[in-house]
Amino acid sequence: DAGISGSGQSHDATGGVIKNDATAGGASRRKDDSVLPSMNNNPAFDVEYDNCIVGAGLSGSVIAENYAAHFGQTSLVIEKRSHIGGNCHDYIDDETGIRVSLFGAHLFHTRHERVWEYV
């Protein structure tokens, strides 16, 4: 499963996330004054991967999982957010204990049995 390495978390063969700590040494500023993390000291970048996927949203996560499951390939998945799943991300509200969709409700529809089997 996931291991912690360097200044962020890294997941490998099943696809995953590399999240750099924006406060790590070497950080620089973007035009909008947000911090751009340095990737020079992250050990995840010292490893060779079969694929590099930008974005751990729904598509990037599914593609990484498929590369691993069907082809036995490793993927480096780079995500700027602090979570995977893109806009489908949800969380448990601390005060109420209710699961909340951070970016609004998402409805899933399919009539294909193989899609339900995958999900």
Secondary structure, DSSP 8 states (H G I E B T S, - for coil): --EEETTEEE--TT---B---TTSTT-EE-TTS-EE---TT-GGGGS--SEEEE--SHHHHHHHHHHHHHH---EEEE-SSSSSSGGG-EEE-TTT--EEETT---------HHHHHH-
